[in-house]
Every structure is written in structure tokens, then in C-alpha cells.
Amino acid sequence: MEILKNCMLCPRKCGVNRYEKVGACGATNKIRLGYYHLHEWEEPVLSGKNGSGTIFFSHCNMKCIYCQNKKISLDGYGKLISNKKLGEIMIKLQEMGAHNINLVTPTHYVPNIASVLHKLKGKALNIPVVYNTSSYENIGTLMMMNKLVDIYLADLRYYDDSLAINYSSAPDYFEVATMAIDEMYRQVGSPEFDKDGLMTKGLIVRVLILPGHLEDAKKIIKYLYKTYGDDIFISIMNQYTPVNTCIYQNLNRKLTEDEYNEVIKYALELGVTNAFIQEEGTQEESFIPDFNTNVI
């Protein structure tokens, strides 16, 4: 694929020839896959009773120092597969009863994924496609997925760019991510559901509350609600799990119940109604996929 010879897919715009060396994300021209399975712990409108057909891609264009999927995102664990094999996995997940195909951290493989979906979507593959992203995205890359993605599952991680720089080496994150989310919304519009209450189209934005940064989370929620109102769903997450020792001490602990409740209360006072909240127990490492168990 010619576009990978001068890769500008993500905001880092490293411009490397990924046929010859890895980009800033760590990826070559070939897909490296870490894991796939039926995931029961996504938002209820995605997981349903059978699970979301989740495909975890290796490598990542974010560099989050607290990443719970570090084994695949930063360490590069996974297996190289062909585009054809990716399509076979999508069909296999559909046959297993998946309610959707959930592409986790797909940015650096968008040309490959788009090629596969152009062949399968609406033909052999007839369940919704979910694009699960940090939102550190280029508009042009997202446009390659227009009409191929039904649901965007997007993070909005930081309001304060100093946090984005310190924690993820992602300068201008808020500006970049909010522009990307605007494009996602333009593509999919207001949420739609099937007769069983499963989402078939729409935008969900996740807000992961980091310990010690409640005010940042509140600003993100306020921005999303003032911008989109009830046309999107906001997923307010308490599941931050410290799995790597960080130089920032606040990141070496879990969020407290009182901290989480404070942010939920704030969202309710704003008037947010289309939201998902999490129960206790999601901060356990058992909720992190075991990337050793899946044979690709």
C-alpha cells in the first residue's frame, strides 16, 4: 500500500516507509494482532448477551505510561497476519455470535482494515463495525473509514494538554481529539438501536477518570455535553488500574469510590442522561485480557 511508504496516518506524522522500518507507533506494513475474543465487558449496548467481537491490534500511536494493555501496545506482543486472515477472524467472530466487530487501536492499520471491510461489509459480514480509539487521529485517516464504521467508541482522555504530554507524549491532544470526534459524529450521527437495545449506529465517548484529576474529567464531560447534548453517549469510567509503576504517584493508586461519585454527581447536575457508569470491581486486573491465551 503506497500510503504506508510515507506514513502520515496519525498526528505524529513520522513519514517513515513502513515497508523498511517501523513507524512512531511501532508497526510495520503488516498487521500484528494481539488477541481476539467475545468481550463481555464493553458498554452494555455493545456487549449484549453474547459479547462484542473484539480484535486487539498490536502497537499504538499513543504512549500512555499507565497503559493496561502495555504488552501489546508498547511491547509489541502479537502475531503478524495477512489482510485475508483478518477478514477470516471477523467472519469467525460473527459466526461465534458476536453482536459487532470491535476494532481496538486500529489507527495504524486503517488502510489494511479498510481494504478488508470493502470486501466483506454488507456481504459476508453483516454486523456493525465498531472503531475503538484513543481519538488521537487524523481526519483524513478517519475519512478512509467513512461508511465502513457504524459505531465509534472513542476516548477523550485529557482536557489539559500538560497531562497529555506528561502521561501520553501526545501534544495538542485535546484539539486533535475533539476535531477527530467531530468527524466521527459527522459520519455516524445520532445513536440508533435494534429491537434488543443493542447499538447499531452512533458515537460513545469514554472518559477515564485518572486519580487526582477529577477536575479534568469534569471539564471533558462538560465539553461533550455542551457540544453534543443527548446525541452521543458518555461512558464515565472508574476502571483505571495501576499495572505499571509510574513516576507520578497519583497514577500508582486506584480511583476511590468517593472520587468517582463526585464526577457522577457533577454529570447529573449538568443534565447528562445518556451515560454509562461502572460498578465496583472493574479496577481489578482480571478485567485485563490475558493476551497469552488466544491462538490466532
C-alpha positions in Angstrom: 0.0 0.0 0.0 1.6 3.2 -1.2 0.3 5.3 1.7 2.5 3.2 4.1 5.7 4.2 2.3 5.4 7.7 3.7 3.2 7.1 6.7 1.2 10.1 7.9 -1.8 8.2 9.2 -1.7 9.6 12.8 -1.0 13.0 14.3 2.7 12.1 14.8 3.2 12.2 11.0 6.5 10.4 11.3 6.6 9.9 7.5 8.6 6.6 7.6 8.5 3.9 5.0 6.8 1.1 7.0 8.0 -1.4 4.4 11.5 -0.7 5.6 11.2 0.2 9.2 8.7 0.8 12.0 6.8 4.0 12.5 6.4 6.0 15.7 3.6 3.6 16.5 5.9 0.6 16.3 4.1 -1.0 13.4 5.4 -2.3 10.0 3.3 -2.5 6.9 1.8 -5.8 8.1 -1.0 -6.2 10.7 0.2 -7.5 14.0 -2.7 -8.9 16.1 -2.5 -9.4 19.8 -5.8 -11.0 20.6 -9.4 -11.5 19.6 -12.4 -12.8 21.6 -16.0 -12.2 22.6 -15.8 -9.4 25.1 -18.5 -9.2 27.7 -17.2 -6.1 29.5 -17.8 -3.3 26.9 -20.7 -0.9 27.3 -24.0 -2.9 27.6 -25.3 -1.7 24.2 -22.2 -3.3 22.6 -21.6 -6.5 24.6 -25.3 -7.5 24.9 -25.7 -11.2 25.9 -23.2 -12.7 23.5 -20.3 -10.3 23.7 -18.6 -7.8 21.4 -16.3 -9.4 18.7 -13.2 -7.6 19.9 -10.0 -7.6 17.9 -6.9 -6.1 19.7 -4.3 -4.8 17.3 -0.7 -4.7 18.5 1.2 -1.4 18.7 -0.3 2.1 19.3 0.3 5.7 18.3 -0.3 6.8 21.9 2.4 6.3 24.6 0.4 6.2 27.8 2.7 5.4 30.7 -0.2 3.7 32.6 -1.4 1.5 29.7 -3.1 -1.6 31.0 -2.5 -3.3 27.6 1.2 -2.5 27.5 2.1 -6.0 26.5 0.6 -5.4 23.0 0.5 -1.6 22.7 4.1 -0.8 23.7 5.9 -4.2 23.9 4.7 -5.4 20.5 3.4 -8.8 21.6 1.3 -10.4 18.8 1.4 -12.3 15.6 1.8 -11.0 12.1 -1.3 -11.8 9.9 -2.4 -11.1 6.4 -5.4 -9.0 5.4 -7.1 -12.2 4.4 -6.6 -13.7 7.8 -8.1 -10.5 9.4 -11.2 -11.0 7.3 -11.4 -14.6 8.3 -11.2 -13.6 12.0 -14.1 -11.1 11.5 -16.3 -13.8 10.0 -15.3 -16.3 12.7 -16.4 -13.8 15.4 -19.7 -13.2 13.6 -20.2 -17.0 13.5 -19.5 -17.2 17.2 -22.4 -14.9 17.8 -20.6 -11.5 18.2 -23.0 -8.6 18.2 -20.4 -6.4 16.4 -16.8 -6.4 15.2 -14.8 -4.2 17.7 -11.5 -2.9 16.3 -9.3 -1.9 19.2 -6.5 0.6 18.5 -6.8 0.3 14.7 -5.4 3.7 13.6 -2.0 2.5 12.2 -3.7 -0.3 10.2 -6.6 1.7 8.7 -5.5 1.1 5.1 -5.4 -2.7 5.7 -8.7 -2.7 7.6 -10.5 -0.6 5.1 -9.4 -2.9 2.3 -10.8 -5.9 4.2 -14.1 -4.2 5.1 -14.7 -3.0 1.5 -14.7 -6.7 0.5 -16.8 -8.0 3.4 -19.1 -5.4 4.8 -22.7 -5.8 3.7 -21.8 -9.2 2.2 -20.3 -11.9 4.3 -20.1 -9.5 7.2 -23.5 -8.1 8.3 -23.0 -7.0 11.9 -22.0 -3.4 12.9 -18.4 -2.4 12.9 -17.0 -0.6 16.0 -13.9 1.7 15.8 -12.4 1.7 19.3 -9.8 4.6 19.5 -7.9 6.9 21.7 -9.1 9.7 19.4 -5.5 10.7 18.6 -6.5 10.6 15.0 -6.0 12.5 11.7 -9.2 13.5 9.9 -8.0 12.1 6.6 -7.4 8.7 8.2 -10.9 8.6 9.7 -12.4 9.6 6.3 -11.0 6.3 5.0 -13.4 4.5 7.3 -16.4 6.6 6.4 -19.4 4.2 5.7 -17.3 1.3 6.9 -17.7 2.1 10.6 -21.1 2.1 12.2 -20.2 2.9 15.8 -17.3 5.0 17.1 -16.1 4.1 20.6 -13.8 7.0 21.3 -11.8 8.2 24.3 -11.4 11.8 25.3 -8.6 11.3 27.8 -7.3 14.8 28.6 -8.6 18.4 28.7 -5.3 19.8 30.0 -2.6 19.3 27.4 0.1 19.2 30.0 -1.4 15.9 31.2 -1.5 14.6 27.6 2.2 15.5 27.3 3.3 14.0 30.6 1.2 10.9 30.5 1.0 10.1 26.8 3.6 12.2 24.9 0.6 13.5 22.9 1.0 17.3 22.4 -2.2 19.1 21.4 -4.2 16.1 22.3 -7.5 17.9 23.2 -7.5 19.9 20.0 -6.7 16.9 17.9 -9.1 14.6 19.6 -12.0 16.9 19.6 -11.6 17.6 15.9 -11.5 13.8 15.4 -14.6 13.2 17.4 -16.4 15.9 15.4 -15.6 13.9 12.3 -16.8 10.6 13.9 -20.1 12.3 14.8 -20.4 13.7 11.2 -20.0 10.1 9.9 -22.4 8.2 12.2 -24.8 10.9 13.7 -27.3 10.2 16.4 -27.5 6.8 18.1 -29.7 4.0 16.7 -30.6 0.7 18.3 -32.1 -2.6 17.3 -35.1 -4.3 18.9 -32.9 -5.8 21.6 -31.5 -2.5 22.6 -28.1 -3.0 21.0 -26.5 0.0 19.3 -26.3 -0.3 15.6 -25.0 3.2 14.9 -23.7 6.1 16.9 -20.9 7.6 19.0 -19.9 6.7 22.5 -17.2 8.8 24.1 -15.3 7.3 27.1 -14.0 9.5 29.9 -11.5 7.5 32.0 -11.1 9.3 35.3 -7.5 9.4 36.4 -6.7 9.5 40.2 -6.0 13.1 41.2 -7.6 14.6 38.1 -11.3 14.9 38.8 -11.5 18.5 37.6 -10.0 17.5 34.2 -12.6 14.8 33.9 -15.4 17.2 34.7 -14.2 19.7 32.0 -14.2 16.9 29.5 -17.8 15.9 30.4 -19.0 19.5 30.3 -17.4 19.9 26.9 -19.0 16.8 25.5 -22.5 17.6 26.9 -22.4 21.2 25.8 -21.2 20.2 22.3 -23.4 17.1 21.6 -26.1 17.0 24.2 -28.0 13.7 24.1 -26.8 12.9 20.5 -24.0 10.9 21.9 -23.4 8.6 24.9 -20.8 9.5 27.5 -19.2 6.5 29.3 -17.8 7.6 32.6 -15.2 5.1 33.7 -13.8 4.3 37.1 -11.7 1.3 35.9 -8.2 2.9 36.0 -5.9 0.1 37.1 -2.3 0.8 38.1 -0.3 -2.0 36.5 3.0 -0.2 35.9 4.9 1.8 38.5 4.8 5.5 37.4 6.9 8.5 38.4 3.6 10.3 39.0 2.5 9.0 42.4 -1.2 9.7 41.8 -1.1 7.1 39.0 0.1 4.4 41.4 -3.3 4.1 43.0 -6.9 3.3 42.0 -9.7 5.8 41.9 -11.7 6.0 45.1 -15.4 5.4 45.3 -15.9 9.0 46.6 -13.9 10.4 43.7 -16.0 8.5 41.2 -19.2 9.5 42.8 -18.2 13.2 42.8 -17.8 13.1 39.0 -21.1 11.2 38.5 -22.8 13.8 40.6 -21.3 16.6 38.5 -22.5 14.9 35.3 -26.0 14.6 36.7 -26.1 18.2 37.8 -25.1 19.2 34.2 -28.1 17.3 32.9 -26.3 14.4 31.3 -28.8 11.5 30.8 -27.2 9.4 28.0 -24.4 8.0 30.0 -22.9 4.7 31.2 -21.4 4.3 34.6 -19.4 1.4 36.1 -19.9 -0.7 39.2 -17.2 -1.6 41.7 -14.8 -4.3 40.7 -13.8 -3.0 37.3 -10.5 -1.9 38.7 -9.2 -5.5 39.0 -6.5 -6.9 36.8 -8.9 -9.8 36.0 -10.6 -7.4 33.6 -7.5 -7.0 31.5 -7.3 -9.6 28.7 -4.9 -12.4 29.1 -3.0 -12.0 25.8 -1.3 -15.4 26.3 -4.4 -17.4 25.9 -5.6 -16.6 22.4 -4.3 -18.7 19.5 -4.6 -16.7 16.3 
